[in-house]
Every structure is written in C-alpha cells, then in structure tokens.
Amino acid sequence: MATPSNVPPPPSTMATLFPNFRDQEVQSAVKNLLTYSLVILIVPLASMFLLKQYFFEALLGFGANDALAYSAIIAVILVHVVLGIWLLAATKQEDRKKRENKQD
C-alpha cells in the first residue's frame, strides 16, 4: 500500500516516549528525584550498619540481635527526618517559584 507524499513521517520513538527531557525543569526534577532516592536509601542503611557495628556492639556492648533492632529503629526515624527535610526544601522551592512568577 503506497502512502501519499504529503504525509509526514512518524516521529521517532525517543521523541514520542521522552518529549520533555530537554526541558530544564524536567531535568532538574529528575536530578532531584535521583538524588532523593539515593539519599533515602544510603543514609539510613549506612547509619544502621555503622550504628550496629560501632555504637551498639562495640561501644555499648549489646548483643548482635539487640544492636540490630536498635539501629533499625534509629534508621526508620532517620528516614522520616530525611523525608521531612526534603519536603521542607521542596515547599520552600515551590514558594520561591510562585513569588518569582508573581513578580513577572
């Protein structure tokens, strides 16, 4: 079946799937999301294992199971602290953007 010559070619797959990745705001949001994801994983896990090994077991002399339980509790609390800080920063950024848009 022949196609008429005035029909444009279909857009590329990448342009269809990722139309907004060239936008600076989208790139910034993706970078922020990636940073947040890494921070929310690495900080609590690292603190959990470091607290277990060096604080609860070595310094305080707790057993391995007790040290793991206490360090896990602190890691959960730390996840919520990181989440709260991140949400506060995002709220301040949104407020700043709203003020900039009002001034324009």
Backbone atoms as SQL, in Angstrom:
CREATE TABLE atoms (id INTEGER PRIMARY KEY, chain TEXT, resi INTEGER, resn TEXT, atom TEXT, x REAL, y REAL, z REAL);
INSERT INTO atoms VALUES
  (1, 'A', 1, 'MET', 'N', 0.846, -1.165, 0.000),
  (2, 'A', 1, 'MET', 'CA', 0.000, 0.000, 0.000),
  (3, 'A', 1, 'MET', 'C', 0.896, 1.234, 0.000),
  (4, 'A', 2, 'ALA', 'N', 0.700, 2.124, -0.878),
  (5, 'A', 2, 'ALA', 'CA', 1.526, 3.325, -1.014),
  (6, 'A', 2, 'ALA', 'C', 0.975, 4.430, -0.118),
  (7, 'A', 3, 'THR', 'N', 1.890, 5.209, 0.445),
  (8, 'A', 3, 'THR', 'CA', 1.473, 6.336, 1.277),
  (9, 'A', 3, 'THR', 'C', 1.596, 7.611, 0.471),
  (10, 'A', 4, 'PRO', 'N', 0.699, 8.551, 0.683),
  (11, 'A', 4, 'PRO', 'CA', 0.786, 9.813, -0.057),
  (12, 'A', 4, 'PRO', 'C', 2.045, 10.567, 0.348),
  (13, 'A', 5, 'SER', 'N', 2.558, 11.357, -0.558),
  (14, 'A', 5, 'SER', 'CA', 3.808, 12.072, -0.314),
  (15, 'A', 5, 'SER', 'C', 3.644, 13.238, 0.665),
  (16, 'A', 6, 'ASN', 'N', 2.434, 13.714, 0.900),
  (17, 'A', 6, 'ASN', 'CA', 2.235, 14.843, 1.807),
  (18, 'A', 6, 'ASN', 'C', 2.075, 14.417, 3.274),
  (19, 'A', 7, 'VAL', 'N', 2.137, 13.140, 3.577),
  (20, 'A', 7, 'VAL', 'CA', 2.023, 12.648, 4.947),
  (21, 'A', 7, 'VAL', 'C', 3.407, 12.685, 5.584),
  (22, 'A', 8, 'PRO', 'N', 3.552, 13.381, 6.722),
  (23, 'A', 8, 'PRO', 'CA', 4.870, 13.452, 7.356),
  (24, 'A', 8, 'PRO', 'C', 5.260, 12.095, 7.946),
  (25, 'A', 9, 'PRO', 'N', 6.547, 11.843, 8.071),
  (26, 'A', 9, 'PRO', 'CA', 6.964, 10.571, 8.657),
  (27, 'A', 9, 'PRO', 'C', 6.604, 10.545, 10.145),
  (28, 'A', 10, 'PRO', 'N', 6.414, 9.375, 10.691),
  (29, 'A', 10, 'PRO', 'CA', 6.066, 9.296, 12.114),
  (30, 'A', 10, 'PRO', 'C', 7.239, 9.781, 12.971),
  (31, 'A', 11, 'PRO', 'N', 6.939, 10.364, 14.129),
  (32, 'A', 11, 'PRO', 'CA', 8.023, 10.831, 14.990),
  (33, 'A', 11, 'PRO', 'C', 8.846, 9.659, 15.516),
  (34, 'A', 12, 'SER', 'N', 10.074, 9.948, 15.851),
  (35, 'A', 12, 'SER', 'CA', 10.939, 8.886, 16.355),
  (36, 'A', 12, 'SER', 'C', 10.407, 8.373, 17.695),
  (37, 'A', 13, 'THR', 'N', 10.805, 7.185, 18.034),
  (38, 'A', 13, 'THR', 'CA', 10.337, 6.569, 19.270),
  (39, 'A', 13, 'THR', 'C', 10.785, 7.362, 20.485),
  (40, 'A', 14, 'MET', 'N', 12.032, 7.814, 20.483),
  (41, 'A', 14, 'MET', 'CA', 12.536, 8.571, 21.619),
  (42, 'A', 14, 'MET', 'C', 11.771, 9.880, 21.784),
  (43, 'A', 15, 'ALA', 'N', 11.470, 10.530, 20.693),
  (44, 'A', 15, 'ALA', 'CA', 10.722, 11.788, 20.785),
  (45, 'A', 15, 'ALA', 'C', 9.311, 11.545, 21.307),
  (46, 'A', 16, 'THR', 'N', 8.763, 10.378, 21.009),
  (47, 'A', 16, 'THR', 'CA', 7.426, 10.049, 21.488),
  (48, 'A', 16, 'THR', 'C', 7.441, 9.689, 22.970),
  (49, 'A', 17, 'LEU', 'N', 8.435, 8.917, 23.384),
  (50, 'A', 17, 'LEU', 'CA', 8.483, 8.455, 24.773),
  (51, 'A', 17, 'LEU', 'C', 8.965, 9.525, 25.737),
  (52, 'A', 18, 'PHE', 'N', 9.926, 10.327, 25.316),
  (53, 'A', 18, 'PHE', 'CA', 10.549, 11.303, 26.204),
  (54, 'A', 18, 'PHE', 'C', 10.493, 12.704, 25.619),
  (55, 'A', 19, 'PRO', 'N', 9.309, 13.265, 25.463),
  (56, 'A', 19, 'PRO', 'CA', 9.230, 14.570, 24.804),
  (57, 'A', 19, 'PRO', 'C', 9.714, 15.731, 25.665),
  (58, 'A', 20, 'ASN', 'N', 9.731, 15.570, 26.978),
  (59, 'A', 20, 'ASN', 'CA', 10.022, 16.704, 27.845),
  (60, 'A', 20, 'ASN', 'C', 11.406, 16.662, 28.476),
  (61, 'A', 21, 'PHE', 'N', 12.239, 15.696, 28.134),
  (62, 'A', 21, 'PHE', 'CA', 13.542, 15.575, 28.784),
  (63, 'A', 21, 'PHE', 'C', 14.495, 16.706, 28.440),
  (64, 'A', 22, 'ARG', 'N', 14.208, 17.451, 27.407),
  (65, 'A', 22, 'ARG', 'CA', 15.078, 18.587, 27.082),
  (66, 'A', 22, 'ARG', 'C', 14.709, 19.837, 27.860),
  (67, 'A', 23, 'ASP', 'N', 13.583, 19.802, 28.515),
  (68, 'A', 23, 'ASP', 'CA', 13.137, 20.923, 29.334),
  (69, 'A', 23, 'ASP', 'C', 13.981, 20.984, 30.607),
  (70, 'A', 24, 'GLN', 'N', 14.472, 22.164, 30.956),
  (71, 'A', 24, 'GLN', 'CA', 15.340, 22.339, 32.116),
  (72, 'A', 24, 'GLN', 'C', 14.634, 21.975, 33.425),
  (73, 'A', 25, 'GLU', 'N', 13.366, 22.317, 33.536),
  (74, 'A', 25, 'GLU', 'CA', 12.624, 21.991, 34.755),
  (75, 'A', 25, 'GLU', 'C', 12.473, 20.488, 34.927),
  (76, 'A', 26, 'VAL', 'N', 12.239, 19.781, 33.826),
  (77, 'A', 26, 'VAL', 'CA', 12.111, 18.326, 33.893),
  (78, 'A', 26, 'VAL', 'C', 13.444, 17.703, 34.262),
  (79, 'A', 27, 'GLN', 'N', 14.528, 18.182, 33.664),
  (80, 'A', 27, 'GLN', 'CA', 15.857, 17.660, 34.005),
  (81, 'A', 27, 'GLN', 'C', 16.183, 17.916, 35.464),
  (82, 'A', 28, 'SER', 'N', 15.839, 19.087, 35.939),
  (83, 'A', 28, 'SER', 'CA', 16.081, 19.409, 37.344),
  (84, 'A', 28, 'SER', 'C', 15.261, 18.511, 38.256),
  (85, 'A', 29, 'ALA', 'N', 14.018, 18.269, 37.905),
  (86, 'A', 29, 'ALA', 'CA', 13.160, 17.400, 38.720),
  (87, 'A', 29, 'ALA', 'C', 13.677, 15.966, 38.738),
  (88, 'A', 30, 'VAL', 'N', 14.147, 15.486, 37.603),
  (89, 'A', 30, 'VAL', 'CA', 14.695, 14.127, 37.538),
  (90, 'A', 30, 'VAL', 'C', 15.963, 14.027, 38.379),
  (91, 'A', 31, 'LYS', 'N', 16.826, 15.043, 38.309),
  (92, 'A', 31, 'LYS', 'CA', 18.045, 15.043, 39.132),
  (93, 'A', 31, 'LYS', 'C', 17.696, 15.069, 40.618),
  (94, 'A', 32, 'ASN', 'N', 16.715, 15.893, 40.983),
  (95, 'A', 32, 'ASN', 'CA', 16.290, 15.946, 42.386),
  (96, 'A', 32, 'ASN', 'C', 15.719, 14.610, 42.847),
  (97, 'A', 33, 'LEU', 'N', 14.939, 13.969, 41.999),
  (98, 'A', 33, 'LEU', 'CA', 14.360, 12.674, 42.345),
  (99, 'A', 33, 'LEU', 'C', 15.441, 11.611, 42.503),
  (100, 'A', 34, 'LEU', 'N', 16.415, 11.621, 41.616),
  (101, 'A', 34, 'LEU', 'CA', 17.518, 10.668, 41.709),
  (102, 'A', 34, 'LEU', 'C', 18.330, 10.901, 42.979),
  (103, 'A', 35, 'THR', 'N', 18.625, 12.155, 43.272),
  (104, 'A', 35, 'THR', 'CA', 19.365, 12.479, 44.486),
  (105, 'A', 35, 'THR', 'C', 18.580, 12.054, 45.720),
  (106, 'A', 36, 'TYR', 'N', 17.303, 12.364, 45.745),
  (107, 'A', 36, 'TYR', 'CA', 16.467, 11.990, 46.884),
  (108, 'A', 36, 'TYR', 'C', 16.438, 10.477, 47.058),
  (109, 'A', 37, 'SER', 'N', 16.290, 9.747, 45.949),
  (110, 'A', 37, 'SER', 'CA', 16.225, 8.289, 46.027),
  (111, 'A', 37, 'SER', 'C', 17.505, 7.711, 46.606),
  (112, 'A', 38, 'LEU', 'N', 18.635, 8.237, 46.167),
  (113, 'A', 38, 'LEU', 'CA', 19.904, 7.745, 46.699),
  (114, 'A', 38, 'LEU', 'C', 20.070, 8.098, 48.171),
  (115, 'A', 39, 'VAL', 'N', 19.712, 9.311, 48.530),
  (116, 'A', 39, 'VAL', 'CA', 19.857, 9.742, 49.925),
  (117, 'A', 39, 'VAL', 'C', 18.945, 8.924, 50.839),
  (118, 'A', 40, 'ILE', 'N', 17.721, 8.691, 50.408),
  (119, 'A', 40, 'ILE', 'CA', 16.760, 7.980, 51.255),
  (120, 'A', 40, 'ILE', 'C', 17.146, 6.510, 51.408),
  (121, 'A', 41, 'LEU', 'N', 17.964, 5.985, 50.500),
  (122, 'A', 41, 'LEU', 'CA', 18.450, 4.613, 50.638),
  (123, 'A', 41, 'LEU', 'C', 19.776, 4.528, 51.385),
  (124, 'A', 42, 'ILE', 'N', 20.722, 5.377, 51.009),
  (125, 'A', 42, 'ILE', 'CA', 22.086, 5.249, 51.520),
  (126, 'A', 42, 'ILE', 'C', 22.210, 5.721, 52.968),
  (127, 'A', 43, 'VAL', 'N', 21.651, 6.860, 53.295),
  (128, 'A', 43, 'VAL', 'CA', 21.839, 7.423, 54.645),
  (129, 'A', 43, 'VAL', 'C', 21.295, 6.493, 55.735),
  (130, 'A', 44, 'PRO', 'N', 20.047, 6.032, 55.650),
  (131, 'A', 44, 'PRO', 'CA', 19.568, 5.160, 56.730),
  (132, 'A', 44, 'PRO', 'C', 20.284, 3.809, 56.778),
  (133, 'A', 45, 'LEU', 'N', 20.562, 3.225, 55.605),
  (134, 'A', 45, 'LEU', 'CA', 21.235, 1.928, 55.617),
  (135, 'A', 45, 'LEU', 'C', 22.648, 2.029, 56.174),
  (136, 'A', 46, 'ALA', 'N', 23.372, 3.046, 55.730),
  (137, 'A', 46, 'ALA', 'CA', 24.731, 3.225, 56.241),
  (138, 'A', 46, 'ALA', 'C', 24.718, 3.501, 57.734),
  (139, 'A', 47, 'SER', 'N', 23.809, 4.350, 58.171),
  (140, 'A', 47, 'SER', 'CA', 23.748, 4.648, 59.599),
  (141, 'A', 47, 'SER', 'C', 23.348, 3.414, 60.398),
  (142, 'A', 48, 'MET', 'N', 22.479, 2.601, 59.845),
  (143, 'A', 48, 'MET', 'CA', 22.045, 1.404, 60.554),
  (144, 'A', 48, 'MET', 'C', 23.214, 0.457, 60.794),
  (145, 'A', 49, 'PHE', 'N', 23.976, 0.191, 59.759),
  (146, 'A', 49, 'PHE', 'CA', 25.080, -0.748, 59.910),
  (147, 'A', 49, 'PHE', 'C', 26.225, -0.159, 60.726),
  (148, 'A', 50, 'LEU', 'N', 26.477, 1.134, 60.554),
  (149, 'A', 50, 'LEU', 'CA', 27.542, 1.762, 61.341),
  (150, 'A', 50, 'LEU', 'C', 27.160, 1.836, 62.818),
  (151, 'A', 51, 'LEU', 'N', 25.918, 2.201, 63.096),
  (152, 'A', 51, 'LEU', 'CA', 25.476, 2.236, 64.489),
  (153, 'A', 51, 'LEU', 'C', 25.510, 0.845, 65.126),
  (154, 'A', 52, 'LYS', 'N', 25.061, -0.144, 64.387),
  (155, 'A', 52, 'LYS', 'CA', 25.065, -1.513, 64.919),
  (156, 'A', 52, 'LYS', 'C', 26.481, -1.944, 65.268),
  (157, 'A', 53, 'GLN', 'N', 27.385, -1.791, 64.314),
  (158, 'A', 53, 'GLN', 'CA', 28.742, -2.307, 64.496),
  (159, 'A', 53, 'GLN', 'C', 29.533, -1.525, 65.540),
  (160, 'A', 54, 'TYR', 'N', 29.538, -0.209, 65.390),
  (161, 'A', 54, 'TYR', 'CA', 30.467, 0.590, 66.191),
  (162, 'A', 54, 'TYR', 'C', 29.866, 1.197, 67.451),
  (163, 'A', 55, 'PHE', 'N', 28.578, 1.484, 67.447),
  (164, 'A', 55, 'PHE', 'CA', 27.987, 2.134, 68.613),
  (165, 'A', 55, 'PHE', 'C', 27.383, 1.105, 69.569),
  (166, 'A', 56, 'PHE', 'N', 26.415, 0.327, 69.066),
  (167, 'A', 56, 'PHE', 'CA', 25.691, -0.566, 69.959),
  (168, 'A', 56, 'PHE', 'C', 26.513, -1.794, 70.357),
  (169, 'A', 57, 'GLU', 'N', 27.235, -2.394, 69.405),
  (170, 'A', 57, 'GLU', 'CA', 28.013, -3.586, 69.745),
  (171, 'A', 57, 'GLU', 'C', 29.354, -3.246, 70.387),
  (172, 'A', 58, 'ALA', 'N', 30.131, -2.383, 69.746),
  (173, 'A', 58, 'ALA', 'CA', 31.483, -2.109, 70.234),
  (174, 'A', 58, 'ALA', 'C', 31.482, -1.201, 71.463),
  (175, 'A', 59, 'LEU', 'N', 30.752, -0.118, 71.395),
  (176, 'A', 59, 'LEU', 'CA', 30.799, 0.865, 72.477),
  (177, 'A', 59, 'LEU', 'C', 29.902, 0.495, 73.663),
  (178, 'A', 60, 'LEU', 'N', 28.665, 0.113, 73.372),
  (179, 'A', 60, 'LEU', 'CA', 27.728, -0.180, 74.448),
  (180, 'A', 60, 'LEU', 'C', 27.696, -1.657, 74.850),
  (181, 'A', 61, 'GLY', 'N', 28.229, -2.539, 74.012),
  (182, 'A', 61, 'GLY', 'CA', 28.321, -3.949, 74.349),
  (183, 'A', 61, 'GLY', 'C', 27.028, -4.736, 74.221),
  (184, 'A', 62, 'PHE', 'N', 26.086, -4.281, 73.428),
  (185, 'A', 62, 'PHE', 'CA', 24.847, -5.036, 73.214),
  (186, 'A', 62, 'PHE', 'C', 25.133, -6.255, 72.355),
  (187, 'A', 63, 'GLY', 'N', 24.250, -7.234, 72.423),
  (188, 'A', 63, 'GLY', 'CA', 24.336, -8.398, 71.549),
  (189, 'A', 63, 'GLY', 'C', 23.956, -8.026, 70.128),
  (190, 'A', 64, 'ALA', 'N', 24.269, -8.926, 69.193),
  (191, 'A', 64, 'ALA', 'CA', 24.042, -8.636, 67.771),
  (192, 'A', 64, 'ALA', 'C', 22.575, -8.391, 67.459),
  (193, 'A', 65, 'ASN', 'N', 21.679, -9.198, 68.017),
  (194, 'A', 65, 'ASN', 'CA', 20.242, -9.033, 67.727),
  (195, 'A', 65, 'ASN', 'C', 19.692, -7.734, 68.311),
  (196, 'A', 66, 'ASP', 'N', 20.072, -7.427, 69.535),
  (197, 'A', 66, 'ASP', 'CA', 19.615, -6.183, 70.148),
  (198, 'A', 66, 'ASP', 'C', 20.173, -4.971, 69.411),
  (199, 'A', 67, 'ALA', 'N', 21.450, -5.043, 69.051),
  (200, 'A', 67, 'ALA', 'CA', 22.075, -3.935, 68.321),
  (201, 'A', 67, 'ALA', 'C', 21.395, -3.711, 66.983),
  (202, 'A', 68, 'LEU', 'N', 21.047, -4.792, 66.301),
  (203, 'A', 68, 'LEU', 'CA', 20.359, -4.675, 65.014),
  (204, 'A', 68, 'LEU', 'C', 18.978, -4.047, 65.187),
  (205, 'A', 69, 'ALA', 'N', 18.268, -4.445, 66.226),
  (206, 'A', 69, 'ALA', 'CA', 16.930, -3.887, 66.458),
  (207, 'A', 69, 'ALA', 'C', 16.999, -2.390, 66.754),
  (208, 'A', 70, 'TYR', 'N', 17.906, -1.992, 67.639),
  (209, 'A', 70, 'TYR', 'CA', 18.008, -0.578, 67.992),
  (210, 'A', 70, 'TYR', 'C', 18.495, 0.270, 66.810),
  (211, 'A', 71, 'SER', 'N', 19.440, -0.252, 66.051),
  (212, 'A', 71, 'SER', 'CA', 19.923, 0.516, 64.903),
  (213, 'A', 71, 'SER', 'C', 18.858, 0.607, 63.813),
  (214, 'A', 72, 'ALA', 'N', 18.026, -0.423, 63.683),
  (215, 'A', 72, 'ALA', 'CA', 16.934, -0.371, 62.709),
  (216, 'A', 72, 'ALA', 'C', 15.893, 0.676, 63.110),
  (217, 'A', 73, 'ILE', 'N', 15.620, 0.775, 64.393),
  (218, 'A', 73, 'ILE', 'CA', 14.683, 1.799, 64.871),
  (219, 'A', 73, 'ILE', 'C', 15.216, 3.191, 64.556),
  (220, 'A', 74, 'ILE', 'N', 16.487, 3.413, 64.802),
  (221, 'A', 74, 'ILE', 'CA', 17.086, 4.716, 64.510),
  (222, 'A', 74, 'ILE', 'C', 17.084, 4.981, 63.006),
  (223, 'A', 75, 'ALA', 'N', 17.308, 3.939, 62.190),
  (224, 'A', 75, 'ALA', 'CA', 17.281, 4.110, 60.734),
  (225, 'A', 75, 'ALA', 'C', 15.886, 4.520, 60.255),
  (226, 'A', 76, 'VAL', 'N', 14.848, 3.935, 60.834),
  (227, 'A', 76, 'VAL', 'CA', 13.473, 4.313, 60.453),
  (228, 'A', 76, 'VAL', 'C', 13.207, 5.770, 60.821),
  (229, 'A', 77, 'ILE', 'N', 13.639, 6.164, 62.006),
  (230, 'A', 77, 'ILE', 'CA', 13.480, 7.564, 62.411),
  (231, 'A', 77, 'ILE', 'C', 14.241, 8.477, 61.467),
  (232, 'A', 78, 'LEU', 'N', 15.439, 8.063, 61.086),
  (233, 'A', 78, 'LEU', 'CA', 16.264, 8.866, 60.178),
  (234, 'A', 78, 'LEU', 'C', 15.622, 9.007, 58.801),
  (235, 'A', 79, 'VAL', 'N', 14.974, 7.964, 58.327),
  (236, 'A', 79, 'VAL', 'CA', 14.253, 8.047, 57.044),
  (237, 'A', 79, 'VAL', 'C', 13.197, 9.142, 57.118),
  (238, 'A', 80, 'HIS', 'N', 12.476, 9.207, 58.208),
  (239, 'A', 80, 'HIS', 'CA', 11.438, 10.222, 58.357),
  (240, 'A', 80, 'HIS', 'C', 12.028, 11.620, 58.496),
  (241, 'A', 81, 'VAL', 'N', 13.155, 11.734, 59.142),
  (242, 'A', 81, 'VAL', 'CA', 13.823, 13.039, 59.242),
  (243, 'A', 81, 'VAL', 'C', 14.272, 13.508, 57.865),
  (244, 'A', 82, 'VAL', 'N', 14.888, 12.610, 57.097),
  (245, 'A', 82, 'VAL', 'CA', 15.330, 12.969, 55.741),
  (246, 'A', 82, 'VAL', 'C', 14.134, 13.342, 54.881),
  (247, 'A', 83, 'LEU', 'N', 13.060, 12.587, 54.989),
  (248, 'A', 83, 'LEU', 'CA', 11.844, 12.896, 54.225),
  (249, 'A', 83, 'LEU', 'C', 11.290, 14.266, 54.601),
  (250, 'A', 84, 'GLY', 'N', 11.261, 14.577, 55.892),
  (251, 'A', 84, 'GLY', 'CA', 10.768, 15.880, 56.332),
  (252, 'A', 84, 'GLY', 'C', 11.628, 17.021, 55.835),
  (253, 'A', 85, 'ILE', 'N', 12.939, 16.850, 55.897),
  (254, 'A', 85, 'ILE', 'CA', 13.851, 17.886, 55.396),
  (255, 'A', 85, 'ILE', 'C', 13.660, 18.085, 53.903),
  (256, 'A', 86, 'TRP', 'N', 13.508, 16.977, 53.177),
  (257, 'A', 86, 'TRP', 'CA', 13.339, 17.067, 51.724),
  (258, 'A', 86, 'TRP', 'C', 12.019, 17.760, 51.375),
  (259, 'A', 87, 'LEU', 'N', 10.964, 17.430, 52.093),
  (260, 'A', 87, 'LEU', 'CA', 9.674, 18.076, 51.836),
  (261, 'A', 87, 'LEU', 'C', 9.716, 19.562, 52.178),
  (262, 'A', 88, 'LEU', 'N', 10.398, 19.917, 53.244),
  (263, 'A', 88, 'LEU', 'CA', 10.549, 21.321, 53.605),
  (264, 'A', 88, 'LEU', 'C', 11.296, 22.084, 52.518),
  (265, 'A', 89, 'ALA', 'N', 12.375, 21.491, 52.006),
  (266, 'A', 89, 'ALA', 'CA', 13.131, 22.137, 50.929),
  (267, 'A', 89, 'ALA', 'C', 12.292, 22.269, 49.664),
  (268, 'A', 90, 'ALA', 'N', 11.507, 21.247, 49.350),
  (269, 'A', 90, 'ALA', 'CA', 10.652, 21.308, 48.155),
  (270, 'A', 90, 'ALA', 'C', 9.570, 22.366, 48.308),
  (271, 'A', 91, 'THR', 'N', 9.018, 22.498, 49.500),
  (272, 'A', 91, 'THR', 'CA', 7.997, 23.514, 49.752),
  (273, 'A', 91, 'THR', 'C', 8.578, 24.910, 49.610),
  (274, 'A', 92, 'LYS', 'N', 9.764, 25.111, 50.156),
  (275, 'A', 92, 'LYS', 'CA', 10.409, 26.418, 50.020),
  (276, 'A', 92, 'LYS', 'C', 10.722, 26.736, 48.569),
  (277, 'A', 93, 'GLN', 'N', 11.123, 25.717, 47.811),
  (278, 'A', 93, 'GLN', 'CA', 11.423, 25.935, 46.399),
  (279, 'A', 93, 'GLN', 'C', 10.149, 26.299, 45.635),
  (280, 'A', 94, 'GLU', 'N', 9.049, 25.637, 45.930),
  (281, 'A', 94, 'GLU', 'CA', 7.778, 25.958, 45.277),
  (282, 'A', 94, 'GLU', 'C', 7.318, 27.373, 45.626),
  (283, 'A', 95, 'ASP', 'N', 7.468, 27.759, 46.891),
  (284, 'A', 95, 'ASP', 'CA', 7.093, 29.111, 47.300),
  (285, 'A', 95, 'ASP', 'C', 7.933, 30.153, 46.575),
  (286, 'A', 96, 'ARG', 'N', 9.219, 29.871, 46.436),
  (287, 'A', 96, 'ARG', 'CA', 10.100, 30.798, 45.738),
  (288, 'A', 96, 'ARG', 'C', 9.697, 30.928, 44.271),
  (289, 'A', 97, 'LYS', 'N', 9.329, 29.792, 43.643),
  (290, 'A', 97, 'LYS', 'CA', 8.892, 29.838, 42.240),
  (291, 'A', 97, 'LYS', 'C', 7.597, 30.629, 42.086),
  (292, 'A', 98, 'LYS', 'N', 6.675, 30.479, 43.050),
  (293, 'A', 98, 'LYS', 'CA', 5.428, 31.213, 42.999),
  (294, 'A', 98, 'LYS', 'C', 5.670, 32.708, 43.120),
  (295, 'A', 99, 'ARG', 'N', 6.576, 33.102, 44.029),
  (296, 'A', 99, 'ARG', 'CA', 6.901, 34.517, 44.175),
  (297, 'A', 99, 'ARG', 'C', 7.550, 35.078, 42.921),
  (298, 'A', 100, 'GLU', 'N', 8.426, 34.296, 42.276),
  (299, 'A', 100, 'GLU', 'CA', 9.066, 34.747, 41.055),
  (300, 'A', 100, 'GLU', 'C', 8.046, 34.907, 39.933),
  (301, 'A', 101, 'ASN', 'N', 7.082, 34.001, 39.874),
  (302, 'A', 101, 'ASN', 'CA', 6.043, 34.085, 38.838),
  (303, 'A', 101, 'ASN', 'C', 5.121, 35.275, 39.077),
  (304, 'A', 102, 'LYS', 'N', 4.854, 35.633, 40.349),
  (305, 'A', 102, 'LYS', 'CA', 4.035, 36.800, 40.653),
  (306, 'A', 102, 'LYS', 'C', 4.721, 38.076, 40.229),
  (307, 'A', 103, 'GLN', 'N', 6.043, 38.124, 40.400),
  (308, 'A', 103, 'GLN', 'CA', 6.788, 39.330, 40.060),
  (309, 'A', 103, 'GLN', 'C', 6.863, 39.522, 38.550),
  (310, 'A', 104, 'ASP', 'N', 6.790, 38.441, 37.779),
  (311, 'A', 104, 'ASP', 'CA', 6.858, 38.576, 36.309),
  (312, 'A', 104, 'ASP', 'C', 5.610, 39.077, 35.755);
